[in-house]
Amino acid sequence: MPRSDDLPADLDPRTPGRRSHPTGVRIARVFSAVLAAALLIGSGTAYVMLNRLSSQAGTLSSTDVDGNEDTLGNPDAINILVVGNDSREGYTEEQLAELSTTSEQSLATDSIMLIHVPANAGDDKKISVMSFPRDSWVSIPGYGEGKINSAYALGYTDAPEGSTTEQRKAAGQQTLIQTVSKLSGLKVDNFVEVSLLGFYNLTNALGGIEVNLCQPAKDKDSGIDLPAGKQLLDGKQALSFVRQRKGLDAYGGDLARIKRQQYFFGAVIRKVLDMGLLESLNFSQLTEIIDSLAGTITYDEDLDPLEFADQMRYIAAGNVQFATIPLAENYEDKIDGQDVVLLADDTVLADFFGSLDDEPAEPKPTTPPPTVAPDKVTLDVYNGTTVAGAAESAAEQLTGQGFTVEGVLSASTTDYATSVVQYPKGMEAEANTVAAAVAGATTEQNDDVEKVLLVIGANYPGLGGDQPAGTTDAPQTTDPSAQPQPSDQPATAANEGCIN
């Protein structure tokens, strides 16, 4: 790739081995989600305030550039590219301290999200918000292959000699737009750039944002220190929440943070809708929120926030769907000394982006498995492990939940990897009830038994074997609602389940 001397190596995201994101820097990308929430709402009395914002913000160049075109047959859809700006130019020392960051600068676009609104959507518009991992290895038009978050810097630094800052920004914007359009096959209609401080200000202007943690969160690097459960986060706590990398889920790192970014976005949309901010009675509070955005967001000269807000006035939280672009099966790799994320092949990506305008499939009706009340179930408990007392412990817990345990015995072998509930024909409901009370248990019909039998396996909570997802080494509580669990709902703005 060509490389301009205008950008010092310590600011260049292309420098091999360099992670240009000190602790506290990456939060700017999360504001992209918050901004998107602001763009996705609006009507009536909001027009005057949005006009105030437009006079300061609509200063970026047009997205009408070569290489930005629709190749999937969705020319009338609306696509808004939202990027995070890491610049802290003009921040005071007090602001930097409150944001837990430094004055170090970078041109890397660490947050890249694409908001897609299908042209054929009615009042119940289905809106897709797609996240692009910053280290995605992609084709950058004119520069070969590289990380997607280097596209803006490449265009910026390789602008013609003597270019003004505004012209360099336009060149960086153009290169990133061309990159995203080539990757997705979609035409980028509008470009929005957001800064770090606005995220902090908007969270506070909304009176805080509620999150629900499945487990306590503590990480000295991000500064987060929060208990499990629902809680209202102010701006500073929100910054810590969205930048935490350690101790999250199996993905970890940036992919886990993308999930938090999307989760926070959904919480903002719910808060805005629940507060009824677009009603005249909330005029003063809406003014405060618009003022919090002033100076922290810029967008292209063709974006009309009033027109877009009017189109989105009937948005429902459940119709805002989140996704991360498809990745390769083994997506972690190292190229030219850089840690990169490999994307799925072209066919998978084309199917993904091409399906954005599809009507959602009608959910197939499901019939829950039959169950009965625990006090209607009589069973024997067998120990199928080498752990002494495992059956007695399970029997005690089941008795506490209302089951009747007649016998506590040893199984014929001690190598059961998982707990299993065996039952004779006609007692499926009783077996399902027992299995629901024992984490990781399965059921199987056995015509050689005369009543329900539970055989304890190594995955029984507390025995130290392979635990089912979401369990710990502690015995299962008799009150499932006492410990929040991750939601299995689709990733939409209506999802209020907890997050790890």
Buried (B, 14 or more C-beta within 10 A) or exposed (E): EEBBEEBEEEBBBBBEEBEBBEBBBBBBBBBBBBBBBBBBBBBEBBBEBBEBBBEEBBBBBBBEBEEBBBBBEBEEBBBBBBBBBBBBEEBEEEBBEBBBBBEBBBBBBBBBBBBBBBEEBEEEBBBBBBBBBBBBBBBBBBBEEBBBBBBBBBBBBBBEEEBEEEBBBBBBBBBBBBBBBBBBBBBBBBBBBBBBBBBBBBBBBBBBBBBBBBBEBBBEEBBBEBEBBEBEBEBBBBBBBBBBBBBBEEEEBBBBBBBBBBBBBBBBBBBBBEBEBBEEEBBEBBBBBBBBBBBBBBBBEBBBBBEBBBBBBEBBBBBBBBBBBBBBEEBEEEBEEBBBBBBBEEEBBBEBBBEBBEEEEEEEEEEEEEBEEBEEBEBBBBBBBEBEEBBBBBBBBBEEBBBEBEEBBEBEEBEBEBBBBBBBEEBBBBBBBBBBBBBBBEBEEBEEEEBBBBBBBBBBBBBEBEBBEEBEEEBBEEEEEEBBBBBEEEBBBBBBEBBB
